[in-house]
Amino acid sequence: MNKIYYRQLKVVYIEVTNKCNINCKYCYETQKKLNKQVFTKELFAHIIDNVARYSCYDEISIIFHGGEPLLVSTDFYEYCFAYATTTLETVGKSASFGLQSNLMLLQNDLIPLLLKYSVGVSTSIDGPQSIHDEARSGWKMTIENMKKLRDAGVKVNFITVCSQHNQHHIADIFNFARDFNYKTCQISIASCVKSINPESTYSPLTEDEIFAIYKAILNCWMNTGIHEKNMEVMLQRYLNPDIDFIHTHQCESPFCYAGYHMLVFTPDKKIHLCSPAVPLALQYPEFIAGSVDDLDSSQQLLHAMSVFHQKDEKYMQVCPECEAACICSFGCPAFDRIDPVTASEKCKATKRFYEYLKTLNKQELIDIISMPYESNSNR
């Protein structure tokens, strides 16, 4: 077995199932075209055994997502949490757990397990009920279960995908965060997924719309004191243009950690570089990094990473000379292939936002980014 797959691995994504109980309008998963599959305990144990044996890192993050991971029984999670914790501890490593869910199917018997293993839960909130339900449905049940988890002491956060349906509701999202006593939020620009999910009714956001979203996020942060995570990265880089972010391998860097520090394992035993690369494999099979059953060669992983992270002519010739590069997220290798239009519009909006930042009082920006805050509490 070739240990190259696990050697630098510290973030393990488990696609528990490709099934989902809802059909979000902006979702990149083509659920109706996939064979419905569910992760097995045996496959999970096999992966963790190899992580324990080969990973160079002592702290391993394991994220369960889908599809909808709560379509799988509590018994599955009881086994996985215990197995990963025990197996990694025997070799001097530790496990932390995350669960990404729409929370509509939360069962009460899962809550003690989430507490026992300190599982962080993340869900999606698109805004007020009418806006959220337009794209996703289930707002009332999601909110009720968020409150149930917080009352029980489980750490639960939310992210917002900003698209055509909620682009004018940034203030509502911050108000939601305030009402839940959150100190931070995360708002991400959606990619248009029509190329892989023709049923999607949303068109790409324009440069003007993305620029307006950026301004609204900054304004709401100033007014509420609630930090927005993506804007925080932009401001940190704007205020510290010499900061080294090239080698961080984060999503906001020119070369993210997909395939290097992070891999996604799917129920069909395939290995993928990141979550959005899973549906892209239908169009780009060369993005598949390998199979759990066939790890006798490193060539497939290295080829997948080479193709996936390949930069275009614009990056090589234009980006190095761009003054706004210090606040740029450089795009996502997967999403930019799904939707090159949004990638282009976001690029132009970022340049405009950089010029806008230059018109603001720099000390005010320093003050807001220096506002102390603690992690979102459970109360």
C-alpha positions as CSV (number, residue, x, y, z in Angstrom):
1,M,0.0,0.0,0.0
2,N,1.3,3.4,-0.9
3,K,1.3,5.7,2.1
4,I,1.5,8.9,0.0
5,Y,-2.3,9.2,0.2
6,Y,-2.1,9.5,4.0
7,R,1.3,10.9,4.8
8,Q,0.3,14.6,4.8
9,L,-3.4,14.0,5.6
10,K,-4.8,15.9,8.5
11,V,-8.4,16.6,7.4
12,V,-10.5,13.6,6.4
13,Y,-13.9,14.2,4.8
14,I,-16.3,11.3,4.9
15,E,-19.2,11.6,2.4
16,V,-21.5,9.5,4.5
17,T,-24.0,9.2,1.7
18,N,-24.8,10.9,-1.5
19,K,-28.5,10.8,-0.7
20,C,-30.3,14.0,0.6
21,N,-33.7,14.8,2.0
22,I,-34.0,18.1,0.2
23,N,-33.1,19.6,-3.2
24,C,-31.4,23.0,-2.8
25,K,-31.7,25.1,-5.9
26,Y,-28.0,26.1,-5.8
27,C,-26.6,22.7,-4.8
28,Y,-23.8,21.4,-7.0
29,E,-24.7,17.7,-6.3
30,T,-26.6,16.0,-9.1
31,Q,-28.3,13.7,-6.7
32,K,-30.9,12.3,-9.0
33,K,-28.2,11.0,-11.4
34,L,-26.2,9.2,-8.7
35,N,-26.6,5.7,-7.4
36,K,-27.7,6.1,-3.8
37,Q,-24.9,4.8,-1.6
38,V,-24.1,4.8,2.1
39,F,-20.7,4.6,3.9
40,T,-20.0,1.3,5.7
41,K,-18.4,0.9,9.1
42,E,-15.8,-1.4,7.5
43,L,-14.7,1.2,5.0
44,F,-14.5,3.9,7.7
45,A,-12.3,1.6,9.9
46,H,-10.0,0.8,6.9
47,I,-9.4,4.5,6.3
48,I,-8.8,5.4,9.9
49,D,-6.4,2.5,10.2
50,N,-4.3,3.9,7.4
51,V,-4.5,7.5,8.8
52,A,-3.3,6.2,12.2
53,R,-0.5,4.3,10.6
54,Y,0.8,6.7,8.0
55,S,-0.2,10.4,8.7
56,C,2.6,12.6,9.9
57,Y,0.2,14.7,12.0
58,D,-0.8,14.1,15.6
59,E,-4.2,15.9,15.3
60,I,-6.7,14.6,12.7
61,S,-9.9,16.4,11.9
62,I,-12.7,14.1,10.6
63,I,-15.7,15.8,8.9
64,F,-18.9,13.9,8.1
65,H,-21.0,15.4,5.3
66,G,-23.1,14.3,2.3
67,G,-25.6,14.4,0.8
68,E,-27.3,14.6,4.2
69,P,-25.3,12.7,6.8
70,L,-28.3,12.4,9.2
71,L,-29.9,10.0,6.8
72,V,-27.6,7.5,8.5
73,S,-28.4,5.9,11.8
74,T,-27.0,7.0,15.2
75,D,-25.4,3.6,15.5
76,F,-23.1,4.4,12.6
77,Y,-21.8,7.6,14.3
78,E,-21.4,5.8,17.7
79,Y,-19.1,3.3,16.0
80,C,-17.2,5.9,14.0
81,F,-16.5,8.3,16.8
82,A,-15.4,5.5,19.2
83,Y,-13.3,3.7,16.6
84,A,-11.5,6.8,15.4
85,T,-10.8,8.1,18.9
86,T,-9.5,4.7,20.2
87,T,-7.5,3.9,17.1
88,L,-5.7,7.2,16.9
89,E,-5.1,7.4,20.6
90,T,-3.2,4.0,20.4
91,V,-0.6,5.7,18.2
92,G,-0.4,9.0,20.1
93,K,-2.8,10.9,17.8
94,S,-6.1,12.6,18.6
95,A,-9.3,13.0,16.6
96,S,-11.6,16.0,16.4
97,F,-15.0,15.7,14.7
98,G,-17.3,17.8,12.6
99,L,-20.8,17.2,11.1
100,Q,-22.2,19.2,8.2
101,S,-26.0,18.9,8.1
102,N,-29.2,20.7,7.2
103,L,-30.3,19.4,10.7
104,M,-33.9,18.6,9.6
105,L,-33.5,14.9,10.6
106,L,-31.8,15.3,13.9
107,Q,-32.6,12.5,16.3
108,N,-32.4,13.0,20.1
109,D,-30.3,9.9,20.7
110,L,-27.5,11.5,18.6
111,I,-27.1,14.5,20.9
112,P,-25.3,12.7,23.8
113,L,-22.8,11.4,21.3
114,L,-22.2,14.8,19.9
115,L,-21.5,16.1,23.4
116,K,-19.3,13.1,24.4
117,Y,-17.0,13.5,21.4
118,S,-17.2,17.3,21.2
119,V,-18.5,17.2,17.7
120,G,-18.8,20.6,16.1
121,V,-22.0,20.9,14.0
122,S,-22.4,23.2,11.0
123,T,-25.6,24.0,9.1
124,S,-26.8,26.4,6.5
125,I,-29.0,29.5,7.0
126,D,-29.9,31.6,4.0
127,G,-31.7,34.3,5.8
128,P,-35.3,34.8,7.1
129,Q,-37.7,31.9,6.7
130,S,-39.2,33.0,3.4
131,I,-35.8,33.5,1.8
132,H,-34.3,30.3,3.3
133,D,-37.3,28.1,2.3
134,E,-37.3,29.5,-1.3
135,A,-33.9,27.8,-1.9
136,R,-33.7,25.0,0.7
137,S,-36.9,24.5,2.7
138,G,-37.1,23.3,6.3
139,W,-36.2,26.6,8.0
140,K,-38.4,26.0,11.0
141,M,-37.1,22.5,11.7
142,T,-33.5,23.6,11.2
143,I,-33.9,26.5,13.7
144,E,-35.6,24.3,16.3
145,N,-32.8,21.8,16.1
146,M,-30.1,24.5,16.2
147,K,-31.7,25.7,19.5
148,K,-32.0,22.1,20.8
149,L,-28.3,21.5,20.1
150,R,-27.2,24.8,21.7
151,D,-29.4,24.2,24.8
152,A,-27.7,20.8,25.2
153,G,-24.3,22.3,25.0
154,V,-23.3,21.2,21.5
155,K,-21.4,23.8,19.5
156,V,-23.3,24.5,16.3
157,N,-22.5,27.2,13.7
158,F,-24.0,28.2,10.4
159,I,-22.7,29.3,7.1
160,T,-24.6,31.3,4.4
161,V,-24.3,30.7,0.7
162,C,-25.1,34.0,-1.0
163,S,-26.8,33.8,-4.4
164,Q,-29.6,35.4,-6.3
165,H,-32.3,34.7,-3.7
166,N,-30.6,36.3,-0.7
167,Q,-28.0,38.8,-2.0
168,H,-30.1,41.7,-0.6
169,H,-30.5,40.2,2.9
170,I,-27.0,40.5,4.3
171,A,-28.3,42.6,7.2
172,D,-30.8,39.8,8.0
173,I,-28.0,37.3,8.2
174,F,-26.1,39.4,10.7
175,N,-29.3,40.0,12.7
176,F,-29.8,36.2,12.8
177,A,-26.2,35.8,14.1
178,R,-26.9,38.5,16.7
179,D,-30.2,36.9,17.8
180,F,-28.4,33.6,18.3
181,N,-25.6,35.3,20.2
182,Y,-23.0,34.4,17.6
183,K,-19.8,36.4,17.5
184,T,-18.9,35.3,14.0
185,C,-20.6,34.3,10.7
186,Q,-19.5,33.2,7.3
187,I,-21.0,34.3,4.0
188,S,-19.7,32.7,0.8
189,I,-20.4,33.7,-2.8
190,A,-22.3,30.9,-4.6
191,S,-21.2,29.5,-7.8
192,C,-23.8,28.9,-10.5
193,V,-24.2,25.1,-10.9
194,K,-26.2,24.9,-14.1
195,S,-23.3,23.2,-15.9
196,I,-23.6,20.1,-13.6
197,N,-27.2,20.6,-12.3
198,P,-29.4,22.0,-15.1
199,E,-32.4,22.1,-12.8
200,S,-30.8,25.0,-10.9
201,T,-32.8,28.3,-11.5
202,Y,-30.1,30.7,-10.3
203,S,-27.9,32.7,-12.7
204,P,-24.4,33.9,-11.7
205,L,-24.0,36.9,-9.6
206,T,-22.7,39.9,-11.4
207,E,-19.7,42.1,-10.6
208,D,-22.0,44.8,-9.3
209,E,-23.9,42.4,-7.1
210,I,-20.8,40.8,-5.6
211,F,-19.3,44.2,-5.0
212,A,-22.5,45.3,-3.2
213,I,-22.4,42.1,-1.1
214,Y,-18.8,42.9,0.0
215,K,-19.8,46.4,1.0
216,A,-22.8,45.2,2.9
217,I,-20.8,42.6,4.8
218,L,-18.3,45.2,5.8
219,N,-21.0,47.7,6.8
220,C,-22.9,45.1,8.9
221,W,-19.6,44.1,10.6
222,M,-19.0,47.7,11.5
223,N,-22.5,48.2,12.8
224,T,-22.9,44.9,14.8
225,G,-19.3,44.0,15.8
226,I,-20.0,40.5,14.4
227,H,-16.9,39.2,12.5
228,E,-17.5,37.7,9.1
229,K,-14.8,35.1,8.4
230,N,-14.2,35.7,4.7
231,M,-14.1,39.5,5.1
232,E,-11.7,39.1,8.0
233,V,-9.2,37.4,5.8
234,M,-9.5,40.1,3.2
235,L,-9.0,42.9,5.8
236,Q,-6.1,41.2,7.4
237,R,-4.4,40.9,4.0
238,Y,-5.3,44.5,3.1
239,L,-3.9,45.8,6.3
240,N,-0.8,43.5,6.1
241,P,0.0,43.3,2.4
242,D,3.3,41.6,3.1
243,I,1.7,38.7,5.0
244,D,2.7,35.3,3.7
245,F,-0.4,33.5,2.6
246,I,1.1,31.8,-0.4
247,H,2.3,28.8,1.6
248,T,-0.7,28.3,4.0
249,H,-2.5,25.8,1.7
250,Q,-5.9,27.3,2.9
251,C,-8.9,27.8,0.6
252,E,-8.1,31.5,0.3
253,S,-4.6,30.9,-1.0
254,P,-3.4,30.4,-4.6
255,F,-2.8,26.7,-3.9
256,C,-5.4,25.2,-1.5
257,Y,-4.8,22.0,0.5
258,A,-7.1,19.8,-1.6
259,G,-5.3,16.5,-2.1
260,Y,-2.4,17.5,0.2
261,H,-3.7,18.0,3.7
262,M,-7.3,17.0,2.8
263,L,-9.0,14.1,1.0
264,V,-12.6,13.1,0.6
265,F,-13.7,9.5,0.8
266,T,-17.0,8.5,-0.8
267,P,-19.1,5.4,-0.3
268,D,-18.0,3.8,-3.6
269,K,-14.4,3.7,-2.2
270,K,-13.2,6.5,-4.4
271,I,-10.8,9.2,-3.2
272,H,-11.3,12.8,-4.2
273,L,-9.3,16.0,-3.6
274,C,-12.1,18.0,-2.1
275,S,-15.9,18.1,-1.7
276,P,-16.8,20.1,-4.9
277,A,-14.5,17.9,-6.8
278,V,-16.8,14.9,-6.2
279,P,-19.6,15.9,-8.6
280,L,-17.0,17.3,-11.0
281,A,-15.5,13.8,-11.4
282,L,-18.5,13.1,-13.7
283,Q,-17.1,15.6,-16.2
284,Y,-13.4,15.3,-15.2
285,P,-12.6,11.7,-14.2
286,E,-9.0,12.7,-14.1
287,F,-9.8,14.5,-10.8
288,I,-10.4,11.2,-9.1
289,A,-7.4,10.8,-6.9
290,G,-7.6,7.0,-6.5
291,S,-9.5,4.2,-4.8
292,V,-9.2,2.8,-1.3
293,D,-8.8,-0.7,-2.8
294,D,-6.0,0.3,-5.3
295,L,-3.2,2.3,-3.6
296,D,-0.3,0.5,-5.2
297,S,0.8,3.6,-7.1
298,S,1.1,7.3,-6.3
299,Q,0.7,8.3,-10.0
300,Q,-3.1,8.8,-9.9
301,L,-3.0,11.1,-6.9
302,L,-0.1,13.1,-8.3
303,H,-1.8,13.4,-11.7
304,A,-5.1,14.4,-10.2
305,M,-3.5,17.1,-8.1
306,S,-1.4,18.4,-11.1
307,V,-4.5,18.7,-13.3
308,F,-6.8,20.1,-10.5
309,H,-4.4,22.8,-9.3
310,Q,-3.2,23.8,-12.8
311,K,-3.2,27.6,-13.2
312,D,-4.4,29.3,-16.4
313,E,-2.7,32.0,-18.4
314,K,-4.4,34.8,-16.6
315,Y,-3.0,33.6,-13.2
316,M,0.5,33.4,-14.7
317,Q,0.5,36.8,-16.6
318,V,-2.1,39.1,-15.0
319,C,-2.5,38.1,-11.3
320,P,1.2,38.8,-10.3
321,E,0.8,42.4,-11.4
322,C,-2.6,43.0,-9.8
323,E,-2.6,45.3,-6.8
324,A,-5.7,43.6,-5.4
325,A,-4.0,40.2,-5.2
326,C,-3.4,40.8,-1.6
327,I,-7.1,40.5,-0.8
328,C,-8.0,38.0,-3.5
329,S,-9.1,34.5,-2.7
330,F,-7.7,33.3,-6.0
331,G,-10.8,31.2,-6.7
332,C,-11.6,27.5,-6.2
333,P,-10.1,25.0,-8.7
334,A,-13.3,23.1,-8.6
335,F,-16.0,25.8,-8.5
336,D,-14.2,27.9,-11.1
337,R,-14.6,25.0,-13.5
338,I,-18.2,24.6,-12.6
339,D,-18.8,28.3,-13.1
340,P,-16.1,30.4,-14.8
341,V,-18.6,33.3,-15.1
342,T,-18.8,33.9,-11.4
343,A,-15.0,33.5,-11.1
344,S,-14.6,36.3,-13.6
345,E,-17.2,38.5,-12.0
346,K,-15.8,37.9,-8.5
347,C,-12.3,38.9,-9.8
348,K,-13.6,42.2,-11.1
349,A,-15.6,42.8,-7.9
350,T,-12.5,42.1,-5.8
351,K,-10.6,44.8,-7.7
352,R,-13.3,47.3,-7.1
353,F,-13.6,46.4,-3.4
354,Y,-9.8,46.9,-3.1
355,E,-10.2,50.4,-4.5
356,Y,-13.1,51.0,-2.1
357,L,-11.0,49.9,0.9
358,K,-8.5,52.6,-0.1
359,T,-11.1,55.3,0.4
360,L,-11.8,54.2,4.0
361,N,-10.1,55.3,7.2
362,K,-7.4,52.6,7.7
363,Q,-7.6,53.1,11.5
364,E,-11.3,52.3,11.5
365,L,-10.5,49.0,9.7
366,I,-7.8,48.2,12.2
367,D,-10.2,48.9,15.0
368,I,-13.0,46.6,13.7
369,I,-10.7,43.7,12.9
370,S,-9.1,44.1,16.4
371,M,-12.4,43.8,18.1
372,P,-12.0,41.0,20.6
373,Y,-14.4,38.0,20.2
374,E,-14.6,34.5,21.5
375,S,-15.7,31.4,19.6
376,N,-19.4,31.2,19.2
377,S,-20.7,30.0,22.5
378,N,-23.2,27.4,23.3
379,R,-25.5,29.7,25.2
